[in-house]
Amino acid sequence: MAKKIFVSYSSKQTEFANKIRSDLEKEGFETWIDKTALRYTVIWTQELTEAIIQNDCVLLLWSSDAKASENVHKEIITARALLKPIIPFLVDGEKGFPVLPKEIGFLQGIVRDEYEKSVQELLNRLSDEELNKIRYPLSSDNLYIPRNRNDYFVGRQADLVKLFVDLCGFFGAKARNDPNAIVGLAGIGKTEMAVEFAYRFSILFPNGVYWIDADKDDLTSEFVKLAPHLKMQPLAEESKSDFAKRILGQLRNLPESLLILDGVMSSKTFSEWCPAGARACAVLITTRLMLQEGRIQLLQLKELDQNSAFELLISRRRDILQKDLEVVAAKKICKLIGNLPLALELFASHLSRIPMMSAQQFLRELENVSPISSHAHTEVARSMLMDTGQNLFSFFNLIYEKLNRDRTDPYFFLLSSFSAETSVKYEFIENAFGNPIMAMEAIQQLHENSLLSYDIDKRVSIHPLVISFARALQDSQRLIYQKKFVEIMTGFVQTHNEIRDIEIVLPETSHIEYAIQIAAENGFISEVKILYANYAIYLAYRCEYDHQLDCLQKSMALHEKDTPQNIAQIASLSLDVGRVLKNKGDFSNAKIRVQTALELFERTFGQDHAEVAN
């Protein structure tokens, strides 16, 4: 069903366009028509493109004049590439139905003898629940890529639209011809994104879409493979290298074409083999690098949104939709694996191979191996991640083996000791082992190999499944890195233990809580005492008095077991407990705690000391 309609028409049919627009709005539909919407715009091509993106479908008022209109043709191609439903509607006064452009020649137009009947058919189509499920047939005449389209590709619509605008411009008018790079973590779907873009938007590149496997230093052989598609042959006595460079030169003078460089491994390779120039083909690359060469427009792929992840997981098992508990279980599985596309593909395939296994059974097996509540993530169902000989951990291991592990392991393993629920402040890692330069080099290497991401806010993100992988590698060393993590968070809360530091501390609460859990489980007594006491400050700010009271009492209990006891610290904690009890309205117990604190202070400092006076 479509509620928002873009009206495409020739300016010679403005009167008819206004008439049908009025009739649609009377029926409750929203319409976009350029004569009113473009009144104050400056860049009309941008406005038209964005309007097609934002509306549900395109009503094409078809006539001989529309057929001759270049702008109408551009609107058709844009809508077709964006998978917008297009409804051709014959304009009154036409003697016959003009032939539709080849891009939509398979569509059935609305042709009625009476205007009222045509409008009624239009309303029926607009109200059809199947309208937005249209899948245009693919044209492979100009596609020269060695990969099939993934029939189960879901989501990423906003990312695809961004690539479309950046690579194609508005109606083909680009401000500049910069390469675009798809970057992101391992398993995030960079190559799949490039493949989907190639198939879906090939209509916008009539001179061809070409693919290079760029995961090697020398791309000579790969470029030579393009020769037949470009109708080029080597010259007499021309070396393979010279022939490849001549093909590259051809691409520098081939507008309305697209070159995809998949898996670029180095900046040098990119610089050497990327066509450049005003008339060059558009360039899309996928890479684990954060390239800095000239002007490159980056698309940072994130995990799938919840709805898309769910759709991918059940793509081969639609029966899951028939039971509410199955739907709930499937959504929990998505959350468990962090909506990572590669893992979702593997799990979806696993479920399809065992149709008798319910989503609930699958979830139980996963949770039995890796309890989410404890953030353990160790050995995340290795057998469950197996799919036709592939293993997700094996995939990560191929990347891991390429690292300079003596340098990266300490930082990789330390990062995996933090909470999996949020990103990590780079400041925590920078001085962890006393060498900031080595820390930066390690983070950069891990980033370039897609095992983590590093943003402009100086925070490091690592996917829960990568954390699982890193934890599984550590074995007996795990406790060493957990201890280091706890020490880092203990130092952090000690340094920021004033109310004015609350805004600094609040983003790190999940790490602090996890550090408390790890310290308590492993008997890191000196650290957990400090963590409990200092974390209580921020719990007060959040008015979580029960939790605050629990932390203070646990810290005080640990201090009371010390030999010798730190009486001043116990007194301070007793006073804090009294304040919390007062906030909770328990005045009698609050008075007892405050009196106990006063007695301890007097015993330690004497009646005339400033602490006692306070």
N, C-alpha and C positions, 0 to 999 in steps of 0.2 A: 504494500500500500504506500502511496506517495501523497504527502500533504504539501510539500514545497516544490514548486514547479518553475523551472527555467524555460522561458519562451524564446525560441530561436526562430527568426523570420527575416525576410527581406524588408528593407525600409519602404519598399513600394507597397507592402501590405500592412502598413501601420494601422490603418483603420480597422482591418479585420483582426489584427492582433489585439487591439484594445477591446474589441467586442468580445472575443473569446476569453480574454483576461477577466472582463467584468462578469461574464457568466460563471466562470470558475470560482471567483471570489464570493459570488452569491451562494455557492454550494459549500463554502467553508475552506476552500483551498487558498494557500498563499502563492502568489506568483511573483516572479522576478522578470521585469521587462526593461530593456536598456533605456528606453526613452524617458523613463521616470527615475530609475535607479542610478543612471550615469550623469545626472544633471550637474553635479558639482565635482565630479571626479577629474583627475588630471591624467593618470595613466589608465586609459580605458581598457587596454588589453589585460592588465592585471586585475581590474575590477571584474571583467567578464569571466576570466579564469577562476577567480575566487568564488564568483557566484555559481558557476557550474559545480565546483567542489562542494559548496554548502547546501545546494538544493538536492532534492531526492531524485528527480528525473528531469528529462528534457522533452518539452513539447515542441516538435519540429513542424512549423507551419510550412507545408511543402507546396512549391509552385515552380514555374519556369524561372521566375526571377530569383527564388531562393537557390535553385540549382546553379544559377550563374553567379551567385554571390560568393566571393572568396571568404568573407568573414563567416558566413553561415557554414561553409565547408570546414573552417577551422574549429567552429563550435562543435560540429558533428564529431570531428576527429578527437577533440579534447574530451568530450563526453564519453566517446567509445573507449578511449584509453583509460579513463577513470571508472569504467564499468558502470556508468550511469544508464539506466533504462532510457531509451529514446523511442518516442511515439510519433511517427509521421502522421500528419493530419492534413488532408488535401484542402487547400484554400478554395473558397467559393470562386466560381468564374473560370476555373481551369477546365478545359475540354477533355483532358485525359490526365492520367497520373504519370508525371514525368519520372523517368528512370532514376532510382535512388543511387547515390554514390556507392562505389564498390565496397566501402568500409561497412555499410549497413544495408547492402542490397538484399539481404536475406530477411529483412524485417517486413512485417505485414502492416501496411498503412491503413488508415481509417478513410474509407471512401464511401460516402452515402449520397443519395440523391437529395436528401433534405438535411439542412443544417442541424435541426433539432435532433434527428436520429444520430448524426455524427457526434454531436455533443454527448448524447446519452451513452454511446459506445465508449467515448473517451472517459466518461465518469466511471463506467464499469471497469475499464482497464486500470484507471488510477486507484480504484478501490480493491483491486485484486491483491491478495496477500502474497502471491507468488511474484509480483512485479519486480521486487528488489533482489530476487534470486537469479536474475538473468546471468548467463555465462555466454559471452560472445565466442563464436568459433575462432580458433587461433589461425593466423596466417603465418606459415613458416617460410614463405618465399624469400624473405630477406634475413632469416635467422641462420647464423653460422656458428652455433654453439654445440658442444659435445655432450650436453646434459639434457635430460628430459625434465619437463616441468613436474613439480611435486603436487600431485593431486590433493594432498592433505595440507597444503599451505593455508594458514589462517592468520587473521589479524594483520598488524603492521600497516594498516591503512594510512595513518598519519605519516609514517616514515616513507611509504611509497609516494605519497603526494609531495612530500618535501623533496625527494629525489627528482620527481617529475618536474617540479618548478625550477629546481636548481640546474638540472641538466638540459631542460627543454625551454625554459623561460615561459613567458606568457604569450601564447599563440606563436611560439617559435622565436620570439624576440628576447634574446638573452642580453643582460647587461654586460657580461663578460664570459669568456669561455674557460672557466676554471675546472680542473678535475674535481671529482667528488670521491670521497673515500668512506667506505663502510667499515667501522672499527667496533671492537667489542670483545668480550671475554670469550674464551674457548667454549665451543658448543652453543653459542648464542644465536647462530643461524646467519652468519655473514654471507656465505656462498649461496644459501637458499634464497636469501633476500635478493641477491644479484640475479639469480636465475629467474625468479618471479618477475622482477622488474623487466628483464629482457623480453620475456614472453608477453607480459601484459602491455608494455609500452612500445613494442617493436613497430607498431603502426606509425609512430612518430619519427622513425628513422628509415625512410625509404631507401637510402643508400646502403643499408645493411647494419646488422648487429654482429660483432665479431668477438670471439672469446680467446683469451690467452691464459693458459695455466702458468702463473708467474711465480710459482714456489721454487725457483731456482735462480742462480746468479746470472746465467747466460740464457737469454731468451731468443737467440738466433733461430734455433730449430722451430720454436713455436710460431715466430712471425713468418717463417717460410711456409708453414702450413696454410697461411691465409692466402697465398698466391693464387690458387685456382678460383677462390671466391672473388678476388679482385681482378680476375682475368689478366694476371701478370705471369710472365715466364722469365727465367734467368737468361741474361745475355751471354753471348759466347765468351767463354773464359772468365765469366763473372764468378767470384768466390761466393760461397754460401753467406758469409758475413756481409759482403757488399749487397747481395740480393736482399737480405733481411733489412738492411738500412734503407734500401730503395723502397721496400714495402712500407717501412715506417714513414718515409717521405710522402708516399701516396696518401697515407692516412692523415698527414698534416694538411692535405688539400682535398679533404673529403667531408664537406659539411653534410648535415642531415644523416649522419651515421654515428654509431656508438661502438667504442672499444671497451671491453671489460677485461681488466687485469686481475685475475683471481689469485689471492694468496701471496701478495708481494712481500718478499722477505727482507729487503734492504732498501734504504734510501737511494743507494747508488743505482740499483736496478731500476727503480722508479724514474730517477732523473734521466737515465740513459734511454729508456724505452717508452717514455710517455710522450705521445704526439702533442705538440704545442703550437699555438698560433691562432689568429682570428678565424681562419678557415678550416682549422683542424676538426677532426671528429670529436664528439663528446667523449669523455673518459670517465669510467667508473671503476674504482679499484676496491678490492677487499684486502684487508691487512690486519696483522696483529700489532703493527707499528703505529705510533702516533707521529705521522709524518709532519715535517716542518718545511718541506720544500716549497717555497713560493706561496702562492695563494691556492690552498686546497680547502674545499668545503667538506667538513667532517660530519658524518652521521653516526653518532654513538648509539649502537643498538643496546637496548636494555632487555631484561627478561620480558616474556609475554605478559600482557595484562591477564587478570584472573579469568575473564570470560573466554579469551582466545586460548589460554592454556587448557581450560576445561574442554573446549571444543576440539583441540588437537588430541587430547588424551582419549576421548570417546569417539574419535573420527572413524574407527574401525569396529566399534562396538556401540551402535546406536540403541541397543536394548537397555543400556544403562539408564537411559532417560525415562524408562517406564516405571521405575521405582524410586521413591524419594530418598530412601536410605542409600541406595546405590549412587545417586547424584551427590549426596553429602560425602560419601566415602571417596568418590572420584575427585571432588574438590579438595579434600584433605590430602590426597596423593599429590595433587598439583602443588599444594603449599609445602608439603614435605620436601619436594625436589626443587623448590624455589622457582617454579615456572620456567625452568631451563629447557629450551626447545629440543636439544639433542636428547636429553633424558626423557622428555615427554614422548618423542618419537620412538625410543626404545621400549618404553613402558606400553605405549599404545600397540606396538607390534607384538609384544609379549601377551597382552590381553587378547589380541585377535587370534593368536595361535592356540590359546587355551579358552575356547568359548564357554566352557563350563565353569571357569573361575569367575566369581563375582568380584566387583570392585571392593566389597567389604573384606573378602578373603585376602585379596591382594594387599590391601591396606594393613591388615593384621600381620601378615608376613613381614612387611616392611618395618612396621613398628616394633615387632619382636626382635628384629635385627638391630635397629637403630632407634632407640626411644627418643622422640623429639623433645620430650619434657626436660630431659637432662642435657640437651644440646650435645650429646655424645658424638653423633654422626660418624662413629667409627665403624668400619666395615659395612657401609650402607648397602646391604643386601647385594653382595657381589653377584651371586647367582641370579638375582632378580634383575640386575642390570645387563644380563647376558641376552643378546638378541642376534640370532643367526651368526654366531661366531664373534660378535662384537662385544666389547665390554667398555663401559663408560670410563672406568678407572684405567683401562689399558689406553684409552684415548688420551687421558690426562698424562699418563706415564710417558707416552711418546714425546709429549711436549717437555715434561720434566727432565727427561734424559738429555735434552739439548742444553740444559742450563749449566753454568759454572757453579756446580752444587756446593763447593767449598765456600763460595761467597753468598749464595742465595739461601741455602738451607736454614741458617740461623734465623733469618728474617721471615722466610716462608713459614717455618714451623712456629715462630713466635706469633705471627699474624693469625695462624690457625688456632691459637690458644685463646684469642679474644672471643667475645660473644658473636654468634653468627647472625644476630638480629639487626645489627647496624654497622655502618662503616667505622673505620678506625682512624683516629687523628694521627697524622704523620708524625707529629711531635712525640707521640708515644714510642715510635720506632726509631726515630732519628739517632737518639743517644743511648739506645738500649744496650749496645755492646761497645760503647765508647769510641765509635768511629763513624761520624756523620757522613763522610764521603763514601765509605763502603756501603752504608745504609742506602744512600741515594742510588748508587750503582746497582745494588741488589733489587731495589724496588723498580728501577727502570727496566732491568732485565726481566723481571717477573711480569711487568706491564707489557713489554714488547712481545712476550710469549703468551699473552692473553690469560694468565693465571690470576690477574687482579687488574683493577682499574684505579686510576689516580686522577682526581679531579682538581679543578682550579681552586677549590676551597682547602686544598692540602689534606684531603681525606682519602684513605685507601679502602676500596671495596673489594671483597672477595666472596664469591658465590658459596652458599652452604655446601654444595656438592664438592667444590674444590677444597673447602675446609675439611670435609670428610676424607678426601683423598690424602691431604697433608697429614691429618691425624693418624691415618692408617700407616703412613710411612715411618712414623716416629718410634713406635714400639717402646723400648725401655727409656728413650730420651724424653718421652712425653712429660714426665714430672719436672724435668729441668726447665722446659719452656713454660709450663704452667706456673712454676715458682717465679720465673722472670716476669710473666704477665701480672701476677699478683703483686709483686714488688713495684712494678710500674704504676699500677692503679693505687697502691697504698701511698706512694710518693705524691701522686696527683692529688688525692683528697687531703693530704697533709699540707700541701702547698696552697690549696684553694679551700681553706676551711673557714672563710668568713661569709657572712650573708651577702656581701657585695659580689661574691664570686658565683652566685647561684646560676647566672646565665651561662657561665663557662662550664659549670658542672652538669647541668641538666641534660645536655645532648649526650653525655657519657654514662647516664644512669644504668643502661643495660649492661655496660662493661663493668661498672662498679658492683652491681648485683651479682653478676657472674663471677667476679673476683671473690666476693664474699662466699659464694657457694663453693668455689674451688678451694679456697683457703680453709673453710670449715671441713670439707671432705678429706683434705690431705693433712690436716693438723698443722697448718702454718699459723701458729698461735699468735705470735707477735704482730703479724700483719692483720689477721682477722680482728683483733682487738681494736686496732686503729681504724680499720674499715667500718666496723660497726658504729663506733663512736662518731666518726666524721660524717658518715652517710646519714646519720640521724638528723643532722643539721638541715639537710635538704628535704627530708621527709616532713619536717615541721613546716617548711615553706609550702609543701603540697598538702598540708593539713592531714597527712596520713598518720594520725596520732597512735593508732594501735601498732602499726608497723614501726614507727619511731620508738615507741616504748619497748617493743620486743628487741630492737637492735641495742638500745641502751642497756637493757637488763642482761643481755648476752655478753656485752662487752664488760660490764661490771662483774659478772660471774667469773669471767676469765681472769680479770685483774685480781679478784679475791683469792684465786688459786695460786697467785705468784708468791714466790719466796725469795727475798722479802717482798712484802706488799708495798705498792705505791699508794700510800694513804691519800695523798693529795689528789691523785687521779680518781680514786674510788669516791672521794668526797665530791669531786666535780661531777662525776657521773650520777651520783645520788641526787645532787642538786638538779641536774637536767631531768632526771626521772620525776622529781617533784614538780617541776614546771609542766611536764607533759600531763601528769595526773591532774594538775590544776586546770589545764586546757580542756581536759576530758570531763571536768566537773566533779572529780573525786577529791574533794577538798580535805577530807580527814586523812587519807593516805598520803596526799601531797604534803600535808603538814608534817607527817612522820618522816618522810624522806628529806625534807628541807632541814628538820631538826637534826637528823642523823648527819647530814652534810655539815651543818654548823659545828657539831661536836667533833667531827673528824678534822675540820679545819683548825679548830681551837687546839686540838691535841697536837697537830703538826706544826702550826705557826705561832700559837699563843694568841691570847685574846686581843692584843693590840695590833695585830698584823693587818695589812690592807685587805688581804683576801677574806679575813673574817669580817671586816667592816663592810665589804661588798655584799 
